[in-house]
Amino acid sequence: MSVLFIHSDKIVLSDIPWGLLELGMEVEIYDETITIQSNIQEEENMLSSYLEKKKYEFVISHNYSPTISNACKIQGVKYVSWIFDSPLMELYEKSAYNSNNYIFVFDKAQYERMKKRGLGHLYHLPLAANVARASTIAVEEEDVKKYSCDISFIGGLYRDNSYNLDIHRFSSSIKEYLDKIIMENAFQWGGSSSIFGAVTKEIFKDMSETLYLFYPLTEAPEYTVEVLYIVRKIAEIERICILNALALNHHVCLYTGSNTEDLENVMVHPPVSYDGDAPKIFHLSKINLNITLRSIETGIPQRVFDIMSVGGFVMSNYQEELAERFVPDVEIVMFKNMEELVRKVNYYLKHEEERLRIAMNGYKKVRDYYSYPKALSKIIETVRGEEGDL
């Protein structure tokens, strides 16, 4: 019996069907793209009719879609979703409780939060690397000239965050309250976060009139405010300051579509696709930065696996699950504050042999333990009933 893979409108990756094929599974790809963020009745009806014509062992997608879940429920088909975003607000939808769902969450803190909400068939599973695809990437001489760099970062600066857009609408006391949380947490990656749970019901009540005008809040409104206003503002502050600090003494390349007017000495390039030039940049950069969005509380971002899959050297802010699954300073290098980041950058740019050894060890770890076939094997075993610790 075959498996049906469905693309969403938000994630264009094809790593799941690739991994299933490596396992010898029969895979079909649905012709249409499904909207993730809301349930579209027309899309649900089309998918339900499609599923009625042929039996599948299960349907699978990157991230969770209410539309797919509801269509699969109608036809009595198991629906597997592997969550790549944290948070994924669609998990707060009523359909997330459908009994046909098998939901795999990469962030342990998010998994625990969803578990408390009573979601069934919920599992914690780290993300993975498409090592097979990475091995096909050819780096030409022209690529070496174009992408070689001391330090690179691929990603947004989160300049268009809700804090910047709306802060003028709130009272000075609300601004001071949010600023205090932001300053207490920015540039501190080693300890427990005081972001989540910081927006009390009283504070939210004071903000709510403006918020309801501009945001379709979920049934977890305080959490939504923390993600939109605090997490993303911290991301903006951290990313701009880190890049500027490192560019004082090093060749720093940024690939982004964000407004970069606050950057100094940083070599700014247009955004690149993750299945196009990004792997070449990961491979050719001496140091690849990972600056995790704070809404990923404990988990390992996809960027880390992507960099390691092509033998790139990763320098990341501390993440609990990174420290659990990779050996610090052997397979990856982590920092807990700005001073440690600057010190380690200076050190590893001067010690190439150590840097290359760590990059190779990181590659071997994802090749041996975090490839798509290995992760998907765990998913298949779980869906087929062999439930155990992932």
Secondary structure, 3 states (H helix, E strand, C coil): CCEEECCECCCCCCHHHHHHHHCCCCEEECCCCECCCCCCHHHHHHHHHHHHHCCCCEEEEECCCHHHHHHHHHHCCCEEEEECCCCCHHHHCHHHHCCCEEEEECCHHHHHHHHHCCCCCEEECCCCECHHHHCCCCCCHHHHHHHCEEEEEECCCCCCCHHHHHHHHCCHHHHHHHHHHHHHHCCCCCCCCCCCCCCCHHHHHHHHHHHHHHCCCCCCHHHHHHHHHHHHHHHHHHHHHHHHHHHCCCCEEEECCCCCCCCCCCEEECCCCCCCCHHHHHHHEEEEEECCCCCCCCCCCHHHHHHHHCCCCEEEECCHHHHHHCCECCCEEEECCHHHHHHHHHHHHHCHHHHHHHHHHHHHHHHHHCEHHHHHHHHHHHHCCCCCCC
